[in-house]
């Protein structure tokens, strides 16, 4: 779960880098990524204001190639448009709770 504002901290991009590493052995099929707060701006069409945008540009295409869906928490602020190919799924509070409860491990970047 990523809740860090990607315009203020490179930790948001670092969270995706870690998720990429954790999911690399099976093309991300067992990794779920939930974005809350301003973290959905990692998926924006324009990421020029994102801290470590150049690193994001290297990693995000891998998630898109894998077809990784990004879950969007109920409290999330979303960008005007997502980058081409991004799969997003808005969650209700109950769905968010179920996703977190079903996980073997949860890493929270806030």
Jmol script that loads the backbone (N, CA, C; Angstrom):
load data "model"
ATOM      1  N   UNK A   1       0.857  -1.166   0.000  1.00  0.00           N
ATOM      2  CA  UNK A   1       0.000   0.000   0.000  1.00  0.00           C
ATOM      3  C   UNK A   1       0.899   1.224   0.000  1.00  0.00           C
ATOM      4  N   UNK A   2       0.631   2.113  -0.953  1.00  0.00           N
ATOM      5  CA  UNK A   2       1.431   3.329  -1.086  1.00  0.00           C
ATOM      6  C   UNK A   2       0.516   4.521  -0.845  1.00  0.00           C
ATOM      7  N   UNK A   3       0.908   5.337   0.140  1.00  0.00           N
ATOM      8  CA  UNK A   3       0.139   6.539   0.458  1.00  0.00           C
ATOM      9  C   UNK A   3       1.028   7.789   0.408  1.00  0.00           C
ATOM     10  N   UNK A   4       2.280   7.607   0.058  1.00  0.00           N
ATOM     11  CA  UNK A   4       3.232   8.714   0.009  1.00  0.00           C
ATOM     12  C   UNK A   4       2.906   9.619  -1.188  1.00  0.00           C
ATOM     13  N   UNK A   5       2.988  10.919  -0.988  1.00  0.00           N
ATOM     14  CA  UNK A   5       2.787  11.867  -2.080  1.00  0.00           C
ATOM     15  C   UNK A   5       4.003  11.803  -2.995  1.00  0.00           C
ATOM     16  N   UNK A   6       3.852  11.323  -4.226  1.00  0.00           N
ATOM     17  CA  UNK A   6       5.004  11.156  -5.105  1.00  0.00           C
ATOM     18  C   UNK A   6       5.635  12.470  -5.565  1.00  0.00           C
ATOM     19  N   UNK A   7       4.942  13.583  -5.367  1.00  0.00           N
ATOM     20  CA  UNK A   7       5.523  14.872  -5.728  1.00  0.00           C
ATOM     21  C   UNK A   7       6.412  15.424  -4.611  1.00  0.00           C
ATOM     22  N   UNK A   8       6.276  14.845  -3.419  1.00  0.00           N
ATOM     23  CA  UNK A   8       7.045  15.338  -2.280  1.00  0.00           C
ATOM     24  C   UNK A   8       8.128  14.374  -1.807  1.00  0.00           C
ATOM     25  N   UNK A   9       8.012  13.103  -2.165  1.00  0.00           N
ATOM     26  CA  UNK A   9       8.959  12.118  -1.649  1.00  0.00           C
ATOM     27  C   UNK A   9       9.268  11.048  -2.683  1.00  0.00           C
ATOM     28  N   UNK A  10      10.542  10.670  -2.801  1.00  0.00           N
ATOM     29  CA  UNK A  10      10.913   9.580  -3.703  1.00  0.00           C
ATOM     30  C   UNK A  10      10.496   8.203  -3.165  1.00  0.00           C
ATOM     31  N   UNK A  11       9.981   8.155  -1.936  1.00  0.00           N
ATOM     32  CA  UNK A  11       9.567   6.870  -1.345  1.00  0.00           C
ATOM     33  C   UNK A  11       8.437   6.212  -2.136  1.00  0.00           C
ATOM     34  N   UNK A  12       7.609   6.990  -2.812  1.00  0.00           N
ATOM     35  CA  UNK A  12       6.512   6.419  -3.593  1.00  0.00           C
ATOM     36  C   UNK A  12       7.055   5.594  -4.758  1.00  0.00           C
ATOM     37  N   UNK A  13       8.024   6.138  -5.453  1.00  0.00           N
ATOM     38  CA  UNK A  13       8.651   5.398  -6.562  1.00  0.00           C
ATOM     39  C   UNK A  13       9.427   4.206  -6.011  1.00  0.00           C
ATOM     40  N   UNK A  14      10.076   4.388  -4.876  1.00  0.00           N
ATOM     41  CA  UNK A  14      10.799   3.286  -4.237  1.00  0.00           C
ATOM     42  C   UNK A  14       9.849   2.145  -3.883  1.00  0.00           C
ATOM     43  N   UNK A  15       8.644   2.467  -3.455  1.00  0.00           N
ATOM     44  CA  UNK A  15       7.650   1.433  -3.139  1.00  0.00           C
ATOM     45  C   UNK A  15       7.325   0.600  -4.377  1.00  0.00           C
ATOM     46  N   UNK A  16       7.169   1.261  -5.523  1.00  0.00           N
ATOM     47  CA  UNK A  16       6.908   0.513  -6.760  1.00  0.00           C
ATOM     48  C   UNK A  16       8.114  -0.324  -7.163  1.00  0.00           C
ATOM     49  N   UNK A  17       9.313   0.206  -6.945  1.00  0.00           N
ATOM     50  CA  UNK A  17      10.525  -0.558  -7.265  1.00  0.00           C
ATOM     51  C   UNK A  17      10.584  -1.832  -6.425  1.00  0.00           C
ATOM     52  N   UNK A  18      10.231  -1.734  -5.162  1.00  0.00           N
ATOM     53  CA  UNK A  18      10.220  -2.906  -4.277  1.00  0.00           C
ATOM     54  C   UNK A  18       9.158  -3.903  -4.734  1.00  0.00           C
ATOM     55  N   UNK A  19       7.973  -3.406  -5.071  1.00  0.00           N
ATOM     56  CA  UNK A  19       6.905  -4.293  -5.565  1.00  0.00           C
ATOM     57  C   UNK A  19       7.348  -5.003  -6.841  1.00  0.00           C
ATOM     58  N   UNK A  20       8.066  -4.301  -7.680  1.00  0.00           N
ATOM     59  CA  UNK A  20       8.575  -4.896  -8.913  1.00  0.00           C
ATOM     60  C   UNK A  20       9.534  -6.038  -8.590  1.00  0.00           C
ATOM     61  N   UNK A  21      10.413  -5.812  -7.644  1.00  0.00           N
ATOM     62  CA  UNK A  21      11.346  -6.862  -7.238  1.00  0.00           C
ATOM     63  C   UNK A  21      10.645  -8.057  -6.619  1.00  0.00           C
ATOM     64  N   UNK A  22       9.659  -7.791  -5.780  1.00  0.00           N
ATOM     65  CA  UNK A  22       8.925  -8.882  -5.133  1.00  0.00           C
ATOM     66  C   UNK A  22       8.123  -9.705  -6.136  1.00  0.00           C
ATOM     67  N   UNK A  23       7.639  -9.061  -7.184  1.00  0.00           N
ATOM     68  CA  UNK A  23       6.808  -9.764  -8.153  1.00  0.00           C
ATOM     69  C   UNK A  23       7.536 -10.288  -9.365  1.00  0.00           C
ATOM     70  N   UNK A  24       8.834 -10.031  -9.460  1.00  0.00           N
ATOM     71  CA  UNK A  24       9.563 -10.360 -10.684  1.00  0.00           C
ATOM     72  C   UNK A  24       9.668 -11.857 -10.966  1.00  0.00           C
ATOM     73  N   UNK A  25       9.583 -12.698  -9.958  1.00  0.00           N
ATOM     74  CA  UNK A  25       9.738 -14.136 -10.187  1.00  0.00           C
ATOM     75  C   UNK A  25       8.529 -14.746 -10.893  1.00  0.00           C
ATOM     76  N   UNK A  26       7.391 -14.070 -10.892  1.00  0.00           N
ATOM     77  CA  UNK A  26       6.214 -14.627 -11.585  1.00  0.00           C
ATOM     78  C   UNK A  26       5.393 -13.538 -12.266  1.00  0.00           C
ATOM     79  N   UNK A  27       6.080 -12.536 -12.786  1.00  0.00           N
ATOM     80  CA  UNK A  27       5.453 -11.439 -13.528  1.00  0.00           C
ATOM     81  C   UNK A  27       4.343 -10.748 -12.741  1.00  0.00           C
ATOM     82  N   UNK A  28       4.554 -10.597 -11.448  1.00  0.00           N
ATOM     83  CA  UNK A  28       3.665  -9.815 -10.603  1.00  0.00           C
ATOM     84  C   UNK A  28       2.330 -10.432 -10.263  1.00  0.00           C
ATOM     85  N   UNK A  29       2.146 -11.702 -10.568  1.00  0.00           N
ATOM     86  CA  UNK A  29       0.827 -12.305 -10.340  1.00  0.00           C
ATOM     87  C   UNK A  29       0.452 -12.408  -8.869  1.00  0.00           C
ATOM     88  N   UNK A  30       1.410 -12.379  -7.965  1.00  0.00           N
ATOM     89  CA  UNK A  30       1.048 -12.482  -6.555  1.00  0.00           C
ATOM     90  C   UNK A  30       1.315 -11.197  -5.778  1.00  0.00           C
ATOM     91  N   UNK A  31       1.437 -10.087  -6.490  1.00  0.00           N
ATOM     92  CA  UNK A  31       1.654  -8.795  -5.850  1.00  0.00           C
ATOM     93  C   UNK A  31       0.463  -7.896  -6.157  1.00  0.00           C
ATOM     94  N   UNK A  32      -0.111  -7.322  -5.112  1.00  0.00           N
ATOM     95  CA  UNK A  32      -1.197  -6.355  -5.269  1.00  0.00           C
ATOM     96  C   UNK A  32      -0.669  -4.994  -4.855  1.00  0.00           C
ATOM     97  N   UNK A  33      -1.015  -3.988  -5.621  1.00  0.00           N
ATOM     98  CA  UNK A  33      -0.580  -2.628  -5.305  1.00  0.00           C
ATOM     99  C   UNK A  33      -1.812  -1.771  -5.077  1.00  0.00           C
ATOM    100  N   UNK A  34      -1.882  -1.186  -3.879  1.00  0.00           N
ATOM    101  CA  UNK A  34      -2.986  -0.300  -3.523  1.00  0.00           C
ATOM    102  C   UNK A  34      -2.407   1.106  -3.382  1.00  0.00           C
ATOM    103  N   UNK A  35      -3.026   2.056  -4.064  1.00  0.00           N
ATOM    104  CA  UNK A  35      -2.576   3.438  -4.022  1.00  0.00           C
ATOM    105  C   UNK A  35      -3.623   4.294  -3.323  1.00  0.00           C
ATOM    106  N   UNK A  36      -3.197   5.044  -2.323  1.00  0.00           N
ATOM    107  CA  UNK A  36      -4.083   5.945  -1.593  1.00  0.00           C
ATOM    108  C   UNK A  36      -3.486   7.334  -1.541  1.00  0.00           C
ATOM    109  N   UNK A  37      -4.221   8.264  -0.963  1.00  0.00           N
ATOM    110  CA  UNK A  37      -3.735   9.647  -0.888  1.00  0.00           C
ATOM    111  C   UNK A  37      -3.460  10.180  -2.278  1.00  0.00           C
ATOM    112  N   UNK A  38      -2.278  10.745  -2.480  1.00  0.00           N
ATOM    113  CA  UNK A  38      -1.894  11.270  -3.802  1.00  0.00           C
ATOM    114  C   UNK A  38      -1.064  10.279  -4.613  1.00  0.00           C
ATOM    115  N   UNK A  39      -0.861   9.074  -4.091  1.00  0.00           N
ATOM    116  CA  UNK A  39      -0.047   8.074  -4.787  1.00  0.00           C
ATOM    117  C   UNK A  39      -0.534   7.719  -6.193  1.00  0.00           C
ATOM    118  N   UNK A  40      -1.841   7.793  -6.515  1.00  0.00           N
ATOM    119  CA  UNK A  40      -2.248   7.500  -7.889  1.00  0.00           C
ATOM    120  C   UNK A  40      -1.601   8.407  -8.941  1.00  0.00           C
ATOM    121  N   UNK A  41      -1.026   9.515  -8.512  1.00  0.00           N
ATOM    122  CA  UNK A  41      -0.325  10.374  -9.462  1.00  0.00           C
ATOM    123  C   UNK A  41       0.927   9.699 -10.022  1.00  0.00           C
ATOM    124  N   UNK A  42       1.336   8.578  -9.426  1.00  0.00           N
ATOM    125  CA  UNK A  42       2.404   7.764 -10.019  1.00  0.00           C
ATOM    126  C   UNK A  42       1.982   7.226 -11.383  1.00  0.00           C
ATOM    127  N   UNK A  43       0.686   7.100 -11.594  1.00  0.00           N
ATOM    128  CA  UNK A  43       0.139   6.521 -12.820  1.00  0.00           C
ATOM    129  C   UNK A  43      -0.341   7.575 -13.805  1.00  0.00           C
ATOM    130  N   UNK A  44      -0.099   8.836 -13.496  1.00  0.00           N
ATOM    131  CA  UNK A  44      -0.608   9.937 -14.319  1.00  0.00           C
ATOM    132  C   UNK A  44       0.041   9.950 -15.700  1.00  0.00           C
ATOM    133  N   UNK A  45      -0.702  10.516 -16.625  1.00  0.00           N
ATOM    134  CA  UNK A  45      -0.173  10.698 -17.977  1.00  0.00           C
ATOM    135  C   UNK A  45       1.075  11.582 -17.937  1.00  0.00           C
ATOM    136  N   UNK A  46       1.058  12.606 -17.091  1.00  0.00           N
ATOM    137  CA  UNK A  46       2.203  13.505 -16.932  1.00  0.00           C
ATOM    138  C   UNK A  46       2.806  13.296 -15.548  1.00  0.00           C
ATOM    139  N   UNK A  47       3.998  12.731 -15.504  1.00  0.00           N
ATOM    140  CA  UNK A  47       4.678  12.472 -14.229  1.00  0.00           C
ATOM    141  C   UNK A  47       5.898  13.374 -14.034  1.00  0.00           C
ATOM    142  N   UNK A  48       5.938  14.482 -14.752  1.00  0.00           N
ATOM    143  CA  UNK A  48       7.119  15.352 -14.688  1.00  0.00           C
ATOM    144  C   UNK A  48       7.362  15.934 -13.293  1.00  0.00           C
ATOM    145  N   UNK A  49       6.326  16.039 -12.462  1.00  0.00           N
ATOM    146  CA  UNK A  49       6.481  16.575 -11.107  1.00  0.00           C
ATOM    147  C   UNK A  49       6.753  15.503 -10.059  1.00  0.00           C
ATOM    148  N   UNK A  50       6.802  14.246 -10.473  1.00  0.00           N
ATOM    149  CA  UNK A  50       7.038  13.138  -9.547  1.00  0.00           C
ATOM    150  C   UNK A  50       8.519  13.080  -9.180  1.00  0.00           C
ATOM    151  N   UNK A  51       8.808  12.955  -7.882  1.00  0.00           N
ATOM    152  CA  UNK A  51      10.193  12.776  -7.434  1.00  0.00           C
ATOM    153  C   UNK A  51      10.701  11.444  -7.989  1.00  0.00           C
ATOM    154  N   UNK A  52      11.867  11.430  -8.567  1.00  0.00           N
ATOM    155  CA  UNK A  52      12.468  10.248  -9.192  1.00  0.00           C
ATOM    156  C   UNK A  52      11.658   9.755 -10.394  1.00  0.00           C
ATOM    157  N   UNK A  53      11.109  10.711 -11.160  1.00  0.00           N
ATOM    158  CA  UNK A  53      10.307  10.368 -12.343  1.00  0.00           C
ATOM    159  C   UNK A  53      11.095   9.526 -13.337  1.00  0.00           C
ATOM    160  N   UNK A  54      12.397   9.756 -13.435  1.00  0.00           N
ATOM    161  CA  UNK A  54      13.210   8.985 -14.384  1.00  0.00           C
ATOM    162  C   UNK A  54      13.281   7.511 -13.990  1.00  0.00           C
ATOM    163  N   UNK A  55      13.238   7.225 -12.703  1.00  0.00           N
ATOM    164  CA  UNK A  55      13.218   5.826 -12.236  1.00  0.00           C
ATOM    165  C   UNK A  55      11.830   5.229 -12.483  1.00  0.00           C
ATOM    166  N   UNK A  56      10.800   6.015 -12.220  1.00  0.00           N
ATOM    167  CA  UNK A  56       9.432   5.563 -12.485  1.00  0.00           C
ATOM    168  C   UNK A  56       9.258   5.190 -13.953  1.00  0.00           C
ATOM    169  N   UNK A  57       9.837   5.974 -14.847  1.00  0.00           N
ATOM    170  CA  UNK A  57       9.736   5.713 -16.281  1.00  0.00           C
ATOM    171  C   UNK A  57      10.346   4.368 -16.671  1.00  0.00           C
ATOM    172  N   UNK A  58      11.281   3.885 -15.893  1.00  0.00           N
ATOM    173  CA  UNK A  58      11.898   2.575 -16.164  1.00  0.00           C
ATOM    174  C   UNK A  58      11.039   1.431 -15.621  1.00  0.00           C
ATOM    175  N   UNK A  59      10.382   1.650 -14.482  1.00  0.00           N
ATOM    176  CA  UNK A  59       9.674   0.559 -13.803  1.00  0.00           C
ATOM    177  C   UNK A  59       8.203   0.427 -14.179  1.00  0.00           C
ATOM    178  N   UNK A  60       7.501   1.518 -14.365  1.00  0.00           N
ATOM    179  CA  UNK A  60       6.075   1.447 -14.654  1.00  0.00           C
ATOM    180  C   UNK A  60       5.754   0.616 -15.897  1.00  0.00           C
ATOM    181  N   UNK A  61       6.530   0.717 -16.976  1.00  0.00           N
ATOM    182  CA  UNK A  61       6.224  -0.107 -18.151  1.00  0.00           C
ATOM    183  C   UNK A  61       6.237  -1.615 -17.869  1.00  0.00           C
ATOM    184  N   UNK A  62       7.009  -2.048 -16.896  1.00  0.00           N
ATOM    185  CA  UNK A  62       7.030  -3.481 -16.561  1.00  0.00           C
ATOM    186  C   UNK A  62       5.680  -3.887 -15.977  1.00  0.00           C
ATOM    187  N   UNK A  63       5.152  -3.076 -15.069  1.00  0.00           N
ATOM    188  CA  UNK A  63       3.829  -3.371 -14.503  1.00  0.00           C
ATOM    189  C   UNK A  63       2.765  -3.384 -15.605  1.00  0.00           C
ATOM    190  N   UNK A  64       2.871  -2.457 -16.544  1.00  0.00           N
ATOM    191  CA  UNK A  64       1.905  -2.395 -17.641  1.00  0.00           C
ATOM    192  C   UNK A  64       2.018  -3.635 -18.526  1.00  0.00           C
ATOM    193  N   UNK A  65       3.247  -4.068 -18.782  1.00  0.00           N
ATOM    194  CA  UNK A  65       3.462  -5.280 -19.571  1.00  0.00           C
ATOM    195  C   UNK A  65       2.877  -6.504 -18.871  1.00  0.00           C
ATOM    196  N   UNK A  66       3.036  -6.560 -17.565  1.00  0.00           N
ATOM    197  CA  UNK A  66       2.492  -7.674 -16.788  1.00  0.00           C
ATOM    198  C   UNK A  66       0.961  -7.614 -16.702  1.00  0.00           C
ATOM    199  N   UNK A  67       0.384  -6.448 -16.970  1.00  0.00           N
ATOM    200  CA  UNK A  67      -1.063  -6.290 -16.810  1.00  0.00           C
ATOM    201  C   UNK A  67      -1.474  -6.131 -15.358  1.00  0.00           C
ATOM    202  N   UNK A  68      -0.567  -5.602 -14.558  1.00  0.00           N
ATOM    203  CA  UNK A  68      -0.830  -5.414 -13.124  1.00  0.00           C
ATOM    204  C   UNK A  68      -1.939  -4.390 -12.918  1.00  0.00           C
ATOM    205  N   UNK A  69      -3.016  -4.776 -12.247  1.00  0.00           N
ATOM    206  CA  UNK A  69      -4.047  -3.779 -11.924  1.00  0.00           C
ATOM    207  C   UNK A  69      -3.646  -3.021 -10.654  1.00  0.00           C
ATOM    208  N   UNK A  70      -3.859  -1.734 -10.665  1.00  0.00           N
ATOM    209  CA  UNK A  70      -3.571  -0.899  -9.504  1.00  0.00           C
ATOM    210  C   UNK A  70      -4.885  -0.614  -8.792  1.00  0.00           C
ATOM    211  N   UNK A  71      -4.981  -1.024  -7.537  1.00  0.00           N
ATOM    212  CA  UNK A  71      -6.172  -0.767  -6.733  1.00  0.00           C
ATOM    213  C   UNK A  71      -6.081   0.652  -6.182  1.00  0.00           C
ATOM    214  N   UNK A  72      -7.179   1.370  -6.282  1.00  0.00           N
ATOM    215  CA  UNK A  72      -7.214   2.761  -5.836  1.00  0.00           C
ATOM    216  C   UNK A  72      -8.081   2.850  -4.580  1.00  0.00           C
ATOM    217  N   UNK A  73      -7.441   3.244  -3.476  1.00  0.00           N
ATOM    218  CA  UNK A  73      -8.128   3.332  -2.183  1.00  0.00           C
ATOM    219  C   UNK A  73      -9.215   4.408  -2.220  1.00  0.00           C
ATOM    220  N   UNK A  74     -10.217   4.262  -1.345  1.00  0.00           N
ATOM    221  CA  UNK A  74     -11.334   5.225  -1.335  1.00  0.00           C
ATOM    222  C   UNK A  74     -10.913   6.671  -1.062  1.00  0.00           C
ATOM    223  N   UNK A  75      -9.819   6.876  -0.327  1.00  0.00           N
ATOM    224  CA  UNK A  75      -9.382   8.235   0.015  1.00  0.00           C
ATOM    225  C   UNK A  75      -8.463   8.858  -1.031  1.00  0.00           C
ATOM    226  N   UNK A  76      -8.238   8.182  -2.125  1.00  0.00           N
ATOM    227  CA  UNK A  76      -7.236   8.606  -3.097  1.00  0.00           C
ATOM    228  C   UNK A  76      -7.672   9.817  -3.915  1.00  0.00           C
ATOM    229  N   UNK A  77      -6.688  10.653  -4.203  1.00  0.00           N
ATOM    230  CA  UNK A  77      -6.847  11.721  -5.199  1.00  0.00           C
ATOM    231  C   UNK A  77      -6.322  11.136  -6.503  1.00  0.00           C
ATOM    232  N   UNK A  78      -7.078  11.284  -7.564  1.00  0.00           N
ATOM    233  CA  UNK A  78      -6.648  10.698  -8.839  1.00  0.00           C
ATOM    234  C   UNK A  78      -6.278  11.793  -9.828  1.00  0.00           C
ATOM    235  N   UNK A  79      -5.319  11.507 -10.703  1.00  0.00           N
ATOM    236  CA  UNK A  79      -4.928  12.490 -11.713  1.00  0.00           C
ATOM    237  C   UNK A  79      -6.029  12.652 -12.751  1.00  0.00           C
ATOM    238  N   UNK A  80      -5.983  13.736 -13.523  1.00  0.00           N
ATOM    239  CA  UNK A  80      -6.996  13.930 -14.571  1.00  0.00           C
ATOM    240  C   UNK A  80      -7.036  12.766 -15.564  1.00  0.00           C
ATOM    241  N   UNK A  81      -5.854  12.236 -15.909  1.00  0.00           N
ATOM    242  CA  UNK A  81      -5.793  11.096 -16.827  1.00  0.00           C
ATOM    243  C   UNK A  81      -4.630  10.195 -16.429  1.00  0.00           C
ATOM    244  N   UNK A  82      -4.897   8.901 -16.521  1.00  0.00           N
ATOM    245  CA  UNK A  82      -3.837   7.929 -16.291  1.00  0.00           C
ATOM    246  C   UNK A  82      -3.028   7.744 -17.573  1.00  0.00           C
ATOM    247  N   UNK A  83      -1.795   7.250 -17.411  1.00  0.00           N
ATOM    248  CA  UNK A  83      -0.961   6.921 -18.560  1.00  0.00           C
ATOM    249  C   UNK A  83      -1.639   5.818 -19.368  1.00  0.00           C
ATOM    250  N   UNK A  84      -1.341   5.790 -20.627  1.00  0.00           N
ATOM    251  CA  UNK A  84      -1.923   4.775 -21.501  1.00  0.00           C
ATOM    252  C   UNK A  84      -1.528   3.378 -21.018  1.00  0.00           C
ATOM    253  N   UNK A  85      -2.500   2.491 -20.958  1.00  0.00           N
ATOM    254  CA  UNK A  85      -2.251   1.109 -20.567  1.00  0.00           C
ATOM    255  C   UNK A  85      -2.426   0.807 -19.094  1.00  0.00           C
ATOM    256  N   UNK A  86      -2.620   1.831 -18.273  1.00  0.00           N
ATOM    257  CA  UNK A  86      -2.794   1.613 -16.829  1.00  0.00           C
ATOM    258  C   UNK A  86      -4.158   0.968 -16.566  1.00  0.00           C
ATOM    259  N   UNK A  87      -4.134  -0.089 -15.779  1.00  0.00           N
ATOM    260  CA  UNK A  87      -5.372  -0.726 -15.328  1.00  0.00           C
ATOM    261  C   UNK A  87      -5.585  -0.331 -13.872  1.00  0.00           C
ATOM    262  N   UNK A  88      -6.685   0.340 -13.601  1.00  0.00           N
ATOM    263  CA  UNK A  88      -6.975   0.751 -12.224  1.00  0.00           C
ATOM    264  C   UNK A  88      -8.343   0.240 -11.823  1.00  0.00           C
ATOM    265  N   UNK A  89      -8.487   0.000 -10.520  1.00  0.00           N
ATOM    266  CA  UNK A  89      -9.754  -0.466  -9.979  1.00  0.00           C
ATOM    267  C   UNK A  89     -10.026   0.284  -8.684  1.00  0.00           C
ATOM    268  N   UNK A  90     -11.022   1.169  -8.685  1.00  0.00           N
ATOM    269  CA  UNK A  90     -11.378   1.850  -7.441  1.00  0.00           C
ATOM    270  C   UNK A  90     -11.930   0.841  -6.422  1.00  0.00           C
ATOM    271  N   UNK A  91     -11.527   0.988  -5.176  1.00  0.00           N
ATOM    272  CA  UNK A  91     -11.987   0.097  -4.109  1.00  0.00           C
ATOM    273  C   UNK A  91     -12.923   0.831  -3.165  1.00  0.00           C
ATOM    274  N   UNK A  92     -13.876   0.111  -2.637  1.00  0.00           N
ATOM    275  CA  UNK A  92     -14.671   0.635  -1.531  1.00  0.00           C
ATOM    276  C   UNK A  92     -13.869   0.384  -0.255  1.00  0.00           C
ATOM    277  N   UNK A  93     -14.316   0.955   0.848  1.00  0.00           N
ATOM    278  CA  UNK A  93     -13.630   0.728   2.123  1.00  0.00           C
ATOM    279  C   UNK A  93     -13.652  -0.754   2.489  1.00  0.00           C
ATOM    280  N   UNK A  94     -14.773  -1.428   2.245  1.00  0.00           N
ATOM    281  CA  UNK A  94     -14.890  -2.858   2.555  1.00  0.00           C
ATOM    282  C   UNK A  94     -13.959  -3.684   1.672  1.00  0.00           C
ATOM    283  N   UNK A  95     -13.847  -3.326   0.392  1.00  0.00           N
ATOM    284  CA  UNK A  95     -12.943  -4.054  -0.514  1.00  0.00           C
ATOM    285  C   UNK A  95     -11.485  -3.848  -0.105  1.00  0.00           C
ATOM    286  N   UNK A  96     -11.144  -2.634   0.303  1.00  0.00           N
ATOM    287  CA  UNK A  96      -9.788  -2.353   0.767  1.00  0.00           C
ATOM    288  C   UNK A  96      -9.462  -3.216   1.979  1.00  0.00           C
ATOM    289  N   UNK A  97     -10.375  -3.277   2.927  1.00  0.00           N
ATOM    290  CA  UNK A  97     -10.173  -4.098   4.121  1.00  0.00           C
ATOM    291  C   UNK A  97      -9.992  -5.569   3.736  1.00  0.00           C
ATOM    292  N   UNK A  98     -10.767  -6.054   2.788  1.00  0.00           N
ATOM    293  CA  UNK A  98     -10.671  -7.449   2.362  1.00  0.00           C
ATOM    294  C   UNK A  98      -9.343  -7.730   1.672  1.00  0.00           C
ATOM    295  N   UNK A  99      -8.869  -6.805   0.849  1.00  0.00           N
ATOM    296  CA  UNK A  99      -7.579  -6.970   0.169  1.00  0.00           C
ATOM    297  C   UNK A  99      -6.452  -7.061   1.198  1.00  0.00           C
ATOM    298  N   UNK A 100      -6.462  -6.163   2.159  1.00  0.00           N
ATOM    299  CA  UNK A 100      -5.409  -6.153   3.177  1.00  0.00           C
ATOM    300  C   UNK A 100      -5.478  -7.390   4.067  1.00  0.00           C
ATOM    301  N   UNK A 101      -6.678  -7.814   4.399  1.00  0.00           N
ATOM    302  CA  UNK A 101      -6.849  -8.995   5.243  1.00  0.00           C
ATOM    303  C   UNK A 101      -6.402 -10.268   4.532  1.00  0.00           C
ATOM    304  N   UNK A 102      -6.614 -10.351   3.236  1.00  0.00           N
ATOM    305  CA  UNK A 102      -6.279 -11.551   2.468  1.00  0.00           C
ATOM    306  C   UNK A 102      -4.782 -11.674   2.169  1.00  0.00           C
ATOM    307  N   UNK A 103      -4.045 -10.603   2.325  1.00  0.00           N
ATOM    308  CA  UNK A 103      -2.622 -10.596   1.981  1.00  0.00           C
ATOM    309  C   UNK A 103      -1.798 -11.399   2.992  1.00  0.00           C
ATOM    310  N   UNK A 104      -0.773 -12.070   2.479  1.00  0.00           N
ATOM    311  CA  UNK A 104       0.171 -12.775   3.354  1.00  0.00           C
ATOM    312  C   UNK A 104       1.041 -11.750   4.111  1.00  0.00           C
ATOM    313  N   UNK A 105       1.433 -10.709   3.398  1.00  0.00           N
ATOM    314  CA  UNK A 105       2.265  -9.644   3.971  1.00  0.00           C
ATOM    315  C   UNK A 105       1.803  -8.327   3.396  1.00  0.00           C
ATOM    316  N   UNK A 106       1.954  -7.250   4.170  1.00  0.00           N
ATOM    317  CA  UNK A 106       1.582  -5.930   3.700  1.00  0.00           C
ATOM    318  C   UNK A 106       2.731  -4.989   4.010  1.00  0.00           C
ATOM    319  N   UNK A 107       3.168  -4.268   3.013  1.00  0.00           N
ATOM    320  CA  UNK A 107       4.152  -3.199   3.185  1.00  0.00           C
ATOM    321  C   UNK A 107       3.405  -1.895   2.983  1.00  0.00           C
ATOM    322  N   UNK A 108       3.547  -0.988   3.927  1.00  0.00           N
ATOM    323  CA  UNK A 108       2.836   0.294   3.839  1.00  0.00           C
ATOM    324  C   UNK A 108       3.864   1.404   3.740  1.00  0.00           C
ATOM    325  N   UNK A 109       3.735   2.207   2.691  1.00  0.00           N
ATOM    326  CA  UNK A 109       4.593   3.376   2.483  1.00  0.00           C
ATOM    327  C   UNK A 109       3.715   4.598   2.656  1.00  0.00           C
ATOM    328  N   UNK A 110       3.839   5.268   3.807  1.00  0.00           N
ATOM    329  CA  UNK A 110       3.002   6.439   4.043  1.00  0.00           C
ATOM    330  C   UNK A 110       3.842   7.611   4.507  1.00  0.00           C
TER     331      UNK A 110
END
end "model"
wireframe off; spacefill off
backbone 0.3
color backbone group
